[in-house]
Amino acid sequence: MRSLQTLATLILVLPIYSAEEYVERDFNVSCARIETVARTYLKGRGFTEPECDHCPNSLKSPGQLLDAHGKPVGTLRIRRELAGQQLPFYLWSDAFHARVFLWPKPQPSGCKLGLYIDFASRHTMMIGIIPVGERLGVRSNGKLEAEYLDAILASQQSSN
């Protein structure tokens, strides 16, 4: 029975995963400066904790997540608007939580900052009413990353 559940999980969830793609923007300041600005901005959006002690380029949102306009981002909105692929209606889990990865790349004119967000449940997902023993995770479609980067870029341009 356990093998059947694992196989069903793989068949249903693997198409959701594809190569991670960062959304990027160019900034006319150093990578150290824009990374500090980005971390401060993301903290105000709910990314308040490091993903782990040895993960310097990632943050997680243990509580309420906000979009660039200050609107709450809940599990239903993630499923409908922000997930990289639509999740089948029969896949359920507890509330999604997000983590963001920052990817600064030095450029001759400043820094290119990339963001990547994914969402995951903290407990087991369900296929219909059958628990499968795995957490449900899904990558972002890039919309939230683009909103965040555009807001950070606008704040940098207005401060210059």
MIBA-210906 format. One line per 5 residues: number of its first residue (from 1); their letters; for each residue x, y, z of N, C-alpha, C. Coordinates in steps of 0.001 Angstrom, whole numbers, always signed. Each point is the difference from the previous one (the first is absolute). Last residue first. Layout:
# residues N
NUM	a	X Y Z X Y Z X Y Z ~ ...;
This chain:
# residues 160
160	nssqq	+17417 +57800 -5425 +1174 +558 -704 -270 +1391 -511 ~ -3279 -2844 +2164 +959 +486 +1002 +1256 +596 -650 ~ -3541 -2000 -2562 -520 +1218 +633 +972 +561 +1040 ~ +1028 -4066 -2238 +2 +1099 -964 -502 +1294 +629 ~ -107 -3973 +2561 +1380 +396 -248 +73 +1179 -965;
155	salia	-4168 -1979 +884 +465 +692 +1209 +1446 +470 -170 ~ -1916 -2572 -3468 -644 +1322 +84 +480 +773 +1224 ~ +1469 -4461 -451 +603 +853 -1030 -584 +1406 +45 ~ -1921 -3223 +2780 +1347 +315 +483 +690 +941 -998 ~ -4171 -1657 -1271 -161 +916 +1126 +1361 +423 +562;
150	dlyea	-75 -3257 -3384 -424 +1296 -550 -175 +1028 +1107 ~ +973 -4438 +1256 +1161 +632 -625 -351 +1364 -592 ~ -3529 -2587 +1876 +968 +392 +1024 +1178 +744 -619 ~ -3206 -1834 -2938 -579 +1097 +792 +1007 +515 +1027 ~ +1214 -3812 -2457 +32 +1196 -840 -569 +1205 +746;
145	elkgn	-244 -4195 +2128 +1395 +440 -87 +99 +1304 -804 ~ -4177 -2112 +169 +327 +613 +1284 +1436 +522 +10 ~ -1465 -2399 -3848 -749 +1255 +169 +389 +727 +1289 ~ +1524 -4461 -1600 +835 +1167 -235 -692 +1334 +228 ~ -1532 -4689 +806 -43 +307 -1427 +811 +1250 -346;
140	srvgl	+982 -3660 +4142 -744 +1201 -362 -18 +163 -1514 ~ +373 -4884 +2451 +788 +1180 -298 -922 +1159 -357 ~ -1073 -4252 +3395 -196 +500 -1356 +854 +1247 -196 ~ -1335 -4596 +3591 +804 +1160 -329 -225 +407 -1443 ~ -1810 -3402 +4417 -322 +530 -1320 +828 +1251 -229;
135	regvp	+1169 -4507 +3148 -439 +1397 -14 -290 +414 -1436 ~ -561 -5130 +1794 +946 +944 -577 -562 +1412 +110 ~ -2343 -4160 +1226 +1232 +48 +764 +1046 +950 -541 ~ -4770 -1176 -1304 +1093 -641 -740 +1338 +118 +705 ~ -5772 -125 +1017 +1278 +660 +294 +1137 -738 -689;
130	iigim	-5265 +300 -1498 +1070 -935 +344 +1279 +778 +302 ~ -4373 +1581 -1700 -14 -140 +1454 +1112 -935 +495 ~ +546 +2554 -4425 -1381 -264 +399 -58 -33 +1512 ~ +4374 +54 -621 -569 -214 -1328 -1423 -449 +279 ~ +3582 +2974 +3160 -1040 -1013 -175 -334 -101 -1480;
125	mthrs	+4544 +1662 +3274 -1083 +353 -916 -955 -1173 -108 ~ +3308 +1488 +4327 -272 -884 -1122 -1139 +508 -885 ~ +2625 +3722 +2738 -433 -1349 +360 -370 -776 -1254 ~ +1439 +4529 -160 +858 -509 +1079 -329 -1441 +372 ~ -302 +2660 -4970 -772 -244 +1220 +951 -535 +1056;
120	afdiy	+1460 +3353 -4148 -111 -1378 +478 -888 -57 +1230 ~ +2272 +3293 -4455 -1001 -139 +1048 -85 -1468 +407 ~ +3794 +3706 -2501 -812 -1206 -79 -879 -85 +1228 ~ +3274 +3786 -3071 -874 -340 +1122 -619 -1364 -254 ~ +4341 +3513 -1616 -749 -1213 -303 -810 -351 +1236;
115	lglkc	+3158 +4378 -2338 -800 -582 +1083 -681 -1247 -530 ~ +4530 +3489 -1324 -1027 -962 -340 -717 -465 +1251 ~ +3305 +4368 -1848 -541 -766 +1120 -1122 -890 -497 ~ +4572 +2851 -1808 -1239 -632 -473 -472 -863 +1152 ~ +3375 +4549 -66 -339 -1358 +426 -1289 -451 -667;
110	gspqp	+3808 +3784 -1475 -668 -140 +1297 -233 -1447 +356 ~ +2109 +1496 -4115 -723 +1227 +361 -699 -80 +1358 ~ +2573 -3694 -1853 +863 +1188 -116 -697 +1280 +459 ~ -1645 -4448 +2305 +32 +440 -1387 +924 +1218 -90 ~ -1426 -4405 +3687 +673 +1270 -318 +34 +238 -1513;
105	kpwlf	-3702 -2806 +2751 +1089 -238 -955 +634 +1346 -336 ~ -3615 -2608 +3889 +668 +1193 -527 +1148 -385 -930 ~ -4514 -2332 +2140 +1129 -362 -822 +618 +1259 -579 ~ -3743 -2192 +3968 +588 +1186 -613 +1256 -414 -751 ~ -4799 -2538 +1757 +1445 -113 -196 +467 +1250 -721;
100	vrahf	-4517 -1588 +3229 +563 +761 -1108 +1508 -191 -16 ~ -4898 -2493 +1952 +1402 +323 +236 +518 +678 -1264 ~ -5154 -1237 +2597 +903 +325 -1105 +1433 +118 +478 ~ -4894 -2815 +1292 +949 +989 +486 +1013 +207 -1117 ~ -5373 -2208 +502 +1311 +147 -628 +811 +1069 +722;
95	adswl	-4033 -3194 +2205 +361 +1294 -579 +1399 -18 -608 ~ -2041 -4760 +257 -234 +1124 +909 +495 +1275 -694 ~ -1647 -3627 -3318 +999 +26 +1066 -412 +1056 +1006 ~ -1614 -2992 -4953 -237 +934 +1104 +1123 -90 +1014 ~ -1903 -1605 -5273 +1187 +83 +854 -221 +1065 +1055;
90	yfplq	-3207 -885 -3477 +2 -1095 +962 +1276 -70 +841 ~ -827 +3186 -3630 -935 +252 +1102 +57 -1077 +1072 ~ +4328 +1262 -3049 -1275 -695 -164 -880 +180 +1245 ~ +3535 +3746 -1380 -30 -1259 +736 -1345 -673 -227 ~ +2795 +3499 -3250 -1220 -215 +771 +78 -1363 +684;
85	qgale	+4492 +2632 -1006 -988 -798 -720 -1220 -132 +887 ~ +3301 +2863 +1480 +541 -189 -1336 -891 -830 -890 ~ -1934 +3057 +4090 +683 -1279 -214 +445 -124 -1444 ~ -2670 +3697 +1841 +1453 +119 +127 +776 -1290 -222 ~ -5056 +845 -96 +686 +1065 -733 +1519 -109 -59;
80	rrirl	-3205 -3272 +2187 -693 +557 -1165 +856 +922 -857 ~ +1633 -2118 +4107 -473 -1048 -906 -571 +582 -1285 ~ +1297 +2989 +3398 +1180 -679 -538 -443 -1031 -1027 ~ -3360 +2110 +2403 +578 +896 -1007 +1244 -621 -632 ~ -1983 -2339 +3556 -907 +2 -1148 +552 +895 -1118;
75	tgvpk	+2369 -147 +4140 +96 -1247 -755 -893 +9 -1234 ~ +1382 +4826 +1716 -363 -1235 +680 +73 -1196 -936 ~ +1563 +5411 +644 +147 -1102 -949 -262 -1283 +768 ~ -1263 +5649 +693 +391 -1328 +503 +42 -1042 -1123 ~ +974 +5275 -892 -1124 -929 +102 +479 -1355 +517;
70	ghadl	+2727 +3997 -1127 -423 -151 +1389 -1200 -903 +189 ~ +2611 +1006 -4073 -999 +1037 +281 -530 -75 +1427 ~ +3123 -3165 -1882 +653 +1301 -97 -941 +1155 +323 ~ -1260 -4636 +2262 +534 +294 -1331 +594 +1401 -9 ~ -225 -3393 +4380 -660 +1103 -699 +587 +155 -1389;
65	lqgps	-544 -3895 +4364 +755 +483 -1147 -812 +1089 -681 ~ +122 -2460 +5217 -721 +666 -1083 +944 +531 -1071 ~ +2425 -3407 +2937 -1348 +496 +278 -631 +593 -1241 ~ +4452 -1849 +86 -684 -872 +947 -1442 +417 +274 ~ +3711 +521 -4063 -1088 +759 +611 -762 -914 +952;
60	klsnp	+5432 +160 -1932 -1318 -642 -15 -1017 +899 +690 ~ +5135 +256 -2870 -833 +414 +1129 -1319 -746 -83 ~ +5510 -145 -2180 -1423 -316 -18 -674 +435 +1300 ~ +4859 +50 -1276 -731 +670 -1065 -1481 -343 -46 ~ +3347 -1833 +3177 +91 +1458 +54 -844 +726 -1046;
55	chdce	+257 -4730 +2656 -647 +419 -1251 +0 +1524 -81 ~ +1233 -3091 +3749 +1030 -42 -1034 -556 +397 -1365 ~ -2756 -178 +3943 +1228 +635 +478 +1078 +105 -1075 ~ -5052 -69 -1677 +750 -864 +913 +1275 +737 +413 ~ -3538 +2312 -2155 -486 -1355 -279 +700 -1009 +908;
50	petfg	-619 +5052 +1707 +831 -747 -952 -580 -1399 -191 ~ -3362 +3984 +1280 +973 -918 +589 +882 -624 -1072 ~ -3733 +3143 -804 +649 +514 +1196 +1096 -888 +577 ~ -3559 +1370 -4070 +1155 -910 -17 +933 +414 +1126 ~ -4013 +2490 -1091 -260 -1235 +744 +1129 -1004 +2;
45	rgkly	-327 +4667 -1777 -1010 -785 -728 -267 -1338 +674 ~ +3379 +3106 +1492 -1276 +694 +114 -1140 -710 -709 ~ +4387 -1650 -414 -392 -151 +1402 -1358 +667 +239 ~ +2063 +562 -4182 -638 -1315 +139 -428 -276 +1434 ~ +2434 +3994 -894 -1305 +27 -669 -739 -1314 +216;
40	travt	+4398 +221 +1533 -847 +875 +813 -1412 +50 -579 ~ +3226 -2309 -2476 -320 -734 +1231 -910 +820 +918 ~ +1644 +2084 -3926 -969 -1060 -313 -403 -778 +1258 ~ +3413 +3273 +358 -1293 +642 -274 -1077 -1059 -238 ~ +4380 -1552 +447 -469 +542 +1280 -1372 +637 -159;
35	eirac	+2128 -1438 -3877 -412 -1165 +786 -516 +442 +1371 ~ +1845 +3198 -2883 -1349 -389 -432 -486 -1230 +754 ~ +4408 +1607 +963 -1014 +1016 +317 -1400 -476 -384 ~ +3717 -2711 -1139 -144 +45 +1464 -1109 +972 +386 ~ +1221 -263 -4546 -794 -1156 +429 -209 +11 +1512;
30	svnfd	+730 +4720 -2475 +751 -1237 +267 -929 -1119 +454 ~ -2109 +3671 -3185 +713 +68 +1277 +709 -1331 +207 ~ -3326 +1194 -3505 +1218 +792 -177 +719 +248 +1320 ~ -3343 -4192 -2004 +71 +1130 +925 +1337 +701 -190 ~ -3602 -3832 -2627 +1302 +659 +104 -106 +1210 +913;
25	revye	-2950 -4827 -53 -13 +1419 -346 +1418 +534 +191 ~ -2949 -5184 -373 +1144 +873 +260 -290 +1444 -404 ~ -2036 -5298 +1352 -405 +1244 -631 +1071 +1006 +388 ~ +651 -5490 -346 -6 +1217 +792 -574 +1122 -842 ~ -713 -5473 -206 +334 +1195 -746 -119 +1198 +918;
20	easyi	+421 -5814 +23 -212 +1241 +746 +423 +1171 -863 ~ -1839 -4720 -2022 +1213 +733 +373 -356 +1293 +727 ~ -3737 -3385 +563 +842 +171 -1175 +1211 +798 +447 ~ -4808 -2617 +2121 +1370 +464 +149 +686 +110 -1351 ~ -4452 -1637 +423 -15 +1344 +577 +1410 +568 +38;
15	plvli	-999 -4547 -1343 -153 +991 -1064 +14 +1438 +512 ~ +243 -3653 +3202 +1211 +270 -775 -204 +982 -1148 ~ -3588 -1785 +2962 +710 +1196 +412 +1211 +312 -873 ~ -3025 -3880 -524 -826 +1198 +84 +799 +1270 +229 ~ +2094 -4329 -222 -719 +216 -1259 -760 +1317 +24;
10	ltalt	+2167 -1411 +3978 +954 +364 -1043 -692 +313 -1312 ~ -2645 -1611 +3558 +536 +1332 +303 +932 +455 -1100 ~ -1608 -4370 -206 -1068 +956 -317 +479 +1426 +239 ~ +2893 -3430 +1301 -97 +53 -1455 -1060 +1015 -424 ~ +387 -894 +4579 +1178 +713 -478 -37 +157 -1511;
5	qlsrm	-3367 -2590 +2011 -151 +1409 +373 +1172 +828 -521 ~ +216 -4638 -573 -1049 +555 -845 -211 +1479 +292 ~ +2922 -2437 +2718 +586 +197 -1329 -1010 +627 -953 ~ -1497 -1222 +4321 +900 +1157 +77 +627 +292 -1364 ~ -2652 -3874 +503 -827 +1193 +0 +872 +1258 +0;
